């Protein structure tokens, strides 16, 4: 196995509950693990990643792209 890195992020409790329901897992750790595994190995994830706009500082999160598309004309 390669080098491991511990990361942290803020995720709303409601989103975690939705993820647990969607994956069928009972713990947050298992649900997140399955979601990350799916993202890495799903062929559709590559197409989503290609459509993400990139800024000078890196990629823009999907919610920012959706927000700018929905509210850009106002």
C-alpha positions in Angstrom: 0.0 0.0 0.0 1.2 3.5 -0.7 1.7 6.5 1.6 -1.4 7.4 3.6 -2.5 11.0 4.2 -5.1 12.0 6.8 -7.4 14.8 5.6 -10.3 16.8 7.1 -13.1 18.8 5.6 -16.4 20.3 6.7 -19.5 18.5 5.5 -23.0 19.3 6.7 -24.7 16.6 8.8 -27.6 16.3 6.3 -25.2 15.5 3.4 -23.5 12.8 5.5 -26.9 11.2 6.3 -27.8 11.3 2.6 -24.5 9.7 1.7 -25.0 7.0 4.3 -28.5 6.3 2.9 -27.3 6.2 -0.7 -24.3 3.9 0.0 -26.2 1.7 2.5 -23.5 2.0 5.0 -24.1 2.6 8.7 -21.0 4.6 9.6 -19.7 7.9 8.1 -16.2 6.4 7.7 -17.6 3.5 5.5 -19.9 5.7 3.5 -17.1 8.2 2.7 -14.7 5.4 1.9 -17.2 3.9 -0.6 -17.9 7.3 -2.1 -14.2 8.1 -2.7 -13.6 4.6 -4.1 -16.5 5.0 -6.5 -15.3 8.5 -7.6 -11.8 7.1 -8.3 -12.9 4.1 -10.3 -16.2 5.1 -11.9 -15.8 5.8 -15.7 -18.4 8.6 -15.5 -16.4 10.5 -12.9 -13.7 11.2 -15.5 -16.2 12.9 -17.7 -17.5 15.1 -14.8 -13.9 16.0 -13.9 -13.2 17.1 -17.4 -16.1 19.6 -17.3 -14.9 21.3 -14.2 -13.5 24.8 -14.9 -10.1 25.5 -13.5 -9.0 28.8 -12.0 -5.5 30.0 -11.3 -5.6 28.5 -7.8 -6.9 25.1 -8.9 -10.3 23.6 -9.7 -13.5 25.3 -8.8 -15.9 23.1 -6.6 -19.0 21.9 -8.4 -21.3 23.9 -6.2 -19.5 27.1 -7.2 -19.9 26.3 -10.9 -23.6 25.5 -10.5 -24.2 28.6 -8.5 -22.4 30.8 -11.0 -24.4 29.2 -13.9 -27.7 29.7 -12.0 -27.1 33.2 -10.8 -24.7 34.6 -13.4 -27.4 36.5 -15.3 -28.7 38.4 -12.3 
